[in-house]
Amino acid sequence: MLWVLLLLVAWGAAAVSCIRLCLVTAGAAQRQPCGPREHTPPELNLYETAFLAGGPHRVADLALVSMHLRRRLLLAHTGWATVVDPEGRDEVERTVIRAIGPGGQSRIAPIRASAAAADAVRTLADRLVAAGLAVPHGTRTTLESAVRSVRGAAVLVVALAVTAMLMPGQEADQAGLVASWFGLPLVLTLGCLAIARVENPPYSPWASPTGQRWLDSLPAPVHGADRDLLAAVAVRGVGAVQDPALRAALLSGPRS
């Protein structure tokens, strides 16, 4: 009857992880605003839209593409960025130039990472959180951690079930009984993940419900003008870039 001990472990892992996910989801729902706040801006700039759609790294990508299109920066398909105009138009562009360094040339991947973690992007994020458009960092990471723990519990249940069924001395009819008992915590974890997916649709993890409604209301950009390309990059990311050389430059190196 050693399999009973394994079953208790499976039930414990499933119950604890599912309860934690339910509590985190309920707490996040209580903290989310029911509708737009009085001070919600009527229109967001492209940096703010990029953050809601893809987070700080999307903001860095947008700045790099914008500077490249305006000949302030040269992005090579080899993954290097070269400063052409050292005067940034805004704080995000100035952050990118500082990330490149005094030599005027650097790999794109570290530039992107440094710009995404800069104070200018954090200030932008704080402004969107205060307006009720972005999800606070702590809420987002806690929810992601809770979902991962439920997934881990589901994998653990399956592993324990296989171990219990393969233990020596098991009779043929008992294997079916063991599988059915382990099926209950597995159904619990999978059901909890399904409910969490319904309650938290696979939209942007950075935008609150109000921010997501803003993103959904944006018209589809018409290809042709630089402004339309920048809007597409803000909403859809580097995949919206049609120039293969520019896309290769932006996709070079590690990406989070």
Residue pairs with C-beta under 8 A, 6 or more apart in sequence:
2 164
2 167
3 164
3 165
3 167
3 170
3 178
6 160
6 161
6 163
6 164
7 160
7 164
7 178
7 181
7 182
7 185
9 156
9 160
10 156
10 157
10 160
10 161
10 182
10 185
11 184
11 185
13 152
13 153
13 156
13 157
13 185
14 153
14 154
14 157
14 185
14 186
14 188
14 189
15 185
15 188
16 153
17 146
17 149
17 150
17 152
17 153
17 189
17 192
18 150
18 153
18 188
18 189
18 192
20 146
20 149
21 146
21 147
21 149
21 150
21 192
21 196
22 192
24 142
24 143
24 146
25 143
25 146
25 196
25 199
25 200
27 139
28 135
28 139
28 142
28 143
29 199
31 136
31 139
32 208
32 209
33 132
33 208
33 209
33 210
35 210
36 132
36 210
37 131
37 132
37 210
39 130
39 131
40 131
40 132
40 133
40 210
41 48
41 131
44 52
44 133
44 214
46 62
46 66
46 230
46 231
46 234
47 59
47 62
47 63
47 90
47 92
47 124
47 234
48 124
48 127
48 128
48 133
49 214
49 215
49 218
49 231
49 234
49 235
50 58
50 59
50 61
50 62
50 233
50 234
50 235
51 58
51 59
51 121
51 124
51 125
51 128
51 134
51 206
52 128
52 133
52 134
52 204
52 206
52 207
52 211
52 212
52 214
52 215
53 204
53 206
53 207
53 215
53 234
53 235
53 236
53 237
54 61
54 204
54 206
54 234
54 237
55 116
55 204
55 205
55 206
56 116
56 117
56 121
56 122
56 125
57 112
57 113
57 116
57 255
57 256
58 233
58 234
58 237
59 92
59 115
59 116
59 121
59 124
60 92
60 96
60 111
60 112
60 113
60 115
60 116
60 121
61 112
61 233
61 237
61 238
61 250
62 230
62 233
62 234
63 92
63 93
63 95
63 96
63 115
64 73
64 75
64 81
64 96
64 108
64 111
64 112
64 115
64 250
65 229
65 230
65 233
65 241
65 246
65 250
66 93
66 230
67 73
67 88
67 93
67 96
68 74
68 75
68 246
69 226
69 229
69 230
70 226
71 84
71 85
72 83
72 84
72 85
72 87
72 88
72 89
72 93
73 81
73 82
73 83
73 84
73 85
73 96
74 81
74 82
74 84
75 81
75 108
75 246
75 249
75 250
76 82
76 245
76 249
77 244
77 245
77 246
77 248
77 249
77 252
78 249
78 252
79 107
79 108
79 109
79 248
79 249
79 252
79 253
80 105
80 106
80 107
80 108
80 249
81 100
81 105
81 106
81 107
81 108
81 111
81 249
82 104
82 105
83 97
83 100
83 104
83 105
86 97
86 104
88 94
88 95
88 96
88 97
91 120
92 115
92 118
92 120
92 121
92 124
94 120
95 114
95 115
95 118
95 119
95 120
95 121
96 111
96 115
99 106
99 110
99 111
99 114
99 115
99 118
100 106
100 111
107 252
107 253
108 249
108 250
108 252
108 253
109 252
109 253
109 254
109 255
110 253
112 253
112 255
113 256
115 121
125 134
125 137
128 134
128 211
129 135
129 136
132 208
132 210
132 211
133 207
133 208
133 210
133 211
133 214
134 206
134 207
134 208
134 211
135 205
135 206
135 207
135 208
135 211
140 205
140 206
143 200
144 205
147 193
147 196
150 189
150 192
150 193
150 196
151 189
151 193
153 185
153 189
154 186
154 189
154 190
154 193
157 182
157 185
157 186
157 189
158 182
158 186
160 182
161 178
161 179
161 182
161 183
161 186
164 178
164 182
165 175
165 178
165 179
170 178
203 212
203 215
204 211
204 212
204 215
207 214
207 215
215 235
218 231
218 235
221 228
221 229
221 231
221 232
221 235
222 228
223 229
223 232
223 242
229 240
229 241
232 240
233 240
233 241
238 247
238 250
238 251
239 247
241 247
241 250
